Amino acid sequence: MNDSTGEGSTPFLRSNEPRPPDGRLETIIHRDANAALVVSLQGMIRHANPSAERLFGRAASELVGRAVGIPLHGADTPEIDVRRPDGELAVAELFSLETVWSGETVFLISLRDITARARAEEALRESEERYALAARAANDGLFDWDVSINRVYYSPRWKTMLGYDEDEIGDSPEEWFSRVHAEDLDRVRAAVAAHIDGLTSHFENEYRIRHKTGAWRWVLCRGLAVRDPLGRATRMAGSQSDVTHRKLAEQQLNHRAFYDPLTNLPNRALFIDRLRHAMRRAQRRKDYQFAVLFLDIDRFKTVNDSLGHMAGDRLLVMAARRLELSLRPGDSVARLGGDEFTVLLEDIRDESDATRVADRIQRELVTPFDINGHEIVTSVSIGIARSSTGYENPEDILRDADTAMYRAKAAGRAKYAIFDTAMHERAVALLTMEADLRRAIERTELTVYYQPIVSLDSGRISGVEALVRWNHPQRGLVRPNDFIPLAEETGLIVPIGRFVLAEACRHVGAWREEFDFRDNFALHVNLSGRQFSQADLVGQIRSTLDETGFQPGDLRLEITESVVMERPENARAMLLQLRELGVRLSIDDFGTGYSSLAYLQRFPIDTLKIDRSFVSGIGTKGENSEIARTIIDIGHNLGMVVVAEGVETLEQLAQMRAMRCESAQGYLFSKPVDVDATRALLRHGPTW
């Protein structure tokens, strides 16, 4: 390809111009910027100028005498390809004229080199073809907005993405904006305007756009403006991608992050966020009050354990729907986990608004649930905390509502309680006690006391019941009622129970040898509900017996009837395993629970202990003794030994003997005493 600058110049001759003399004509040809050839009528080159040498890539001497190989006739000015010796291809625009050269009729041929222009046109054509092909093949919809005339080219894909054919969408910008969701439109227009005005480097936005079917599709739209030398936008071109599937996936992930998968209620994270917004409103508006209700389904564990987790889940879902129906418009309910729910009551006037909702919730949930053919009757305990207390953190008000809920549950369940500062002080005290109790276990501040059990036939001590005591370094001796419920709730009762069993086995084992107790001297040890539910309970007891050398037949494990009746079938399996170990089993506090005699016959029970409430009420003439007598008769009919608890007077002792009760314990004989005092009792015998 040559580097001629002749493009755009005129041919050296026009057909309507007079022919100049030969000498002058040769000069014109020689100086012309275009390639010039003098060609005979037979097509042989007679003369070539320097520009022709450059176009053809050959010296004039090589060209002269060669056949020209190009058309010499015709009115048009065709474009021809010129192949150079080095293989390069040039493009020239041809002009020809018949004239006389040195007395010979010849053709004067002018060739203007248009290679650069032809290549530019070809590149443009290829670019346009590529753009058209890309526009049709691209998964993204393309648009080209001519801002000056306010017309937009929408690619076929842009249109089909929205369900339209090629001819169904025009070239107005409103074809785009009129389909954008009303909630997104202002944001999209503002972003486009900001970019066109030069305030942003590019346009990028996600929004909803209406499909032909009426459905909403999420799209990601990107655009870039073309600007004139003054920086004014003349065009904006870009693409539109359908991101509906991604947005739906994001929404699902977001839903899972903030909603409970079982009940589809808001979860703890979302509830805390809503509570935080309510607290901010309360700070801005002095007349705005709200309340938080913390709910716990009573005896949910019983349903879960007896009917299975599927039934428990079904109960939670049904309870969630009832809770939603119990609320006022604008209030919200969430599931924190397990059987715990929370309610945010917004814009209440006073405490009565919260208690009315609590009453309505309790009425809704007390109606029986039908779950897989089982009629489930439950209730709910509710704690209420109000914004008027002045909270700074949402977790604090949630904590106080939880504290009030536990107070309601302790009051008998199916109740509600409103938080006050005394509850908080008690909760802090319980936390302090829990920490102290954990340290007490580590520092061996716990000790075992014993209360003798007396045979009513011989009047001699036939056994002892082991009872734990806590000797606090600052508070002194802590009553069991002050820390045993806490130990049960926190699970600390498990290591405490292991400690008591091991200590009692060592002590009683030593006393049996020291005082030569042959038979009928038993060690009674309580098993808590937490301990009884442990899968490795039998293994733990076996290990303790092996370590201490205590005989299994001398151990009486005491379980309350409420523990064994909570899950009767599981309890029976555990009791059978304990009997196979060789230990004896006793039902403690009998008569205070909800035992079934049908189940009682199936349990491998050796002893019934009459609760002290049925013994302490017996008068001097035997009044109020009917329940105690009935329990004794039940025990005897089932082949069990009966022990009366809480015997405090000689009259009560006489009544127990008259009813043929085998054994008794109580303050009449001795209160629980430490190891040394118990040893003294065993050495010197009874003093009653």
C-alpha positions, 0 to 999 in steps of 0.5 A: 500500500502506498503513502500517497496523499492524492486522495481527494485530488482531481484527475489530470484531465477531464473529457470536456477539456481541450488537450494540451500540447504533448510536452505540457501533457507529459509535465502534467502527468509527471507532476500529478499526485494520482497514478497516471498511465498512458496506455495504447488502444491494445492495452500496453503501457506506454508511460507511467508517472512516479505516483503510478510507481508508488501505487503499483510498487514497480519502477516505471521501466517495469511497467512500460511495455506490460499489459495494463490489465484494467478496464479502459472503456466505460462511463463509470469510474470503477474501483479496482484492486491493485496487487503489489509485488509484495502481496499487499492489496491497494484500492484505486478509483479509476478515470480514463480518457481517450486522447493522442500521445505523440501522434498515437491514439491512446488512453490516459488513465488516472488512478486515485489511491483510496486504500485508506478510505476503503479500509476504513469503510470496510472496518466500519462495515465489519464493526457495524456487522459485529455490533448487529450480530452482538446485539442479536446474540447477546443475552443482555438487552442493549439500548442506544439513546440519542439524547439530542433528538430524544430517541432510543434504539432498543435491541431485539433482546431488550424487547424479548426480555420483556416479552415483546416482539420487534415491532411492539416497542417504539423508540421513545424513552417512555417505552423504558420508563413507563414500565419501571415499577412505581416504587423504583421509578424516581430512583432510576430517573434520578440516577439517569439524570445524574449521569447525563448531567455529568455528576456520576462517571456511569449509570448503574441501577437495579430495579423492577420492570413490568413484563408483557404478562404483567409480572415484575422482572428484576433487571440490572441496567448499566449505561455510559454517556458519549459527550461532545467537546463541551462535556454535554451528553449527546448519547447514552448507550448501555445494557439491561440484564435480567437478574430476577433469579439472583434477586429471588435467591437474595430475597430467600437468603434474606428471608432465612436470615430474618425469619424463622423457617418453621413458623415463618415468623420474624426471628430474634434478629429481626425482632431486635431490629424492630425493637430498636426502631421502637426505642428510637421512636420513643426517644423522639416522641414523648407520648409514644410508649410500647411494650414487649411480651415474652411468651413461653408455652407451658408444658411444651416439653411434655408434648414434644417428648410424648408425641414426638418432635413432629407434633411439637413442631405442629403445635408451634406452627398452630400457636404462631397463627393464633398469636398473629390473630391475637394482635392489633394491627401494627403489632408484631410477633416473633419466635426466638427459638424453642417454644419462646415467642415475643410480641412488640406492642407499639403505641400503647397508652398505658399498662392496661393495653398490654395486659388486655393483649396478654389476656387475649393471647391466653384465651386464644391458646387455651383452646385445645389444639387438634394434632394428629387426632390428639387433643392438646390443651396447653397454656402460656406464661407471659412476661411484660416489660414496658418502655416507660422503664427507660431502656437504652438497649433492646436486649435489656427490655427483652431480658426483663420481659423474660425475667417477668415470664419466669415470675409468671411461670413460678406463680403457677403457669397460664399467668402473666407478670409485669416486670418491676425493678425487684424482679431485676434485682432478684434476677441479678441475685440469681445470676450471682448465686449461679456463679457462686454455686459453680465455684462451690462445686469446684471448691467443695463448699457443698457437704452432705447431711443425713436424716435418719429413717426409723423402723416403726417395728423396732424403733431403730434407725434402719437407714438415712436419707442423704441431703445436700447442703451449701456452706457459703463462705459469706452467707453461711449455710444456704437452705436447699430451697434457695439453691436446688431449684436454681441448680435444676434450672441450670443443670448444675444439679447433675454434678451436685447429684454425682457428688452427693451419691459418691460422698454418701456411699463412702460415708454409709459404707464406712458406718456399716463396717464400723457399727456392723450393720448386717441388713436393713440399713439403706441409703436413700439418695434423691434423683432429680429430673435432670439426672433421670433424663441423662442417657448415661445415668446407669453407667454413672451410678455403676461407676460410683458403686464400683469406686466406693465399693458400696453394695447396690442392694443397700441403695434406694434411689428416690424419684418424684412421681412427676418425673416418672410420669412425664415420660412414662415409657422412657421412665419405665425403661430407665427404672428397669435398667436401674433394677438390673443394676441391683439398686432399689427404687422409691417414689418420693413425695407420693400423692402430690403429683398426677400418678396413674395407678395403672402405670404405678403397677408397671414400674419396678418400685420398692418403696412409697414415701408419703409426702409430709403434707399428708402427715403433718395435717394429722391431728391428735385424734387421727383426723385428716389421716384418710389420704395417708391411710389410702397411700399406705393401703396402695403401697401394701397392695402393690407389695411395697414398703411405705415410709412416712415423711415429716413425722413431728409429733408422738401422735403422728407416730402413733397414727403411722404405727396404727396404720401399719406404716413400716418406717418414718422420718421427721423432726421427731427423730432428728432434723438433717445433721452433718456427718459427725452428728449422724455418726453420733446418732448411729453410735448411741441409738435413738433418743425419742 
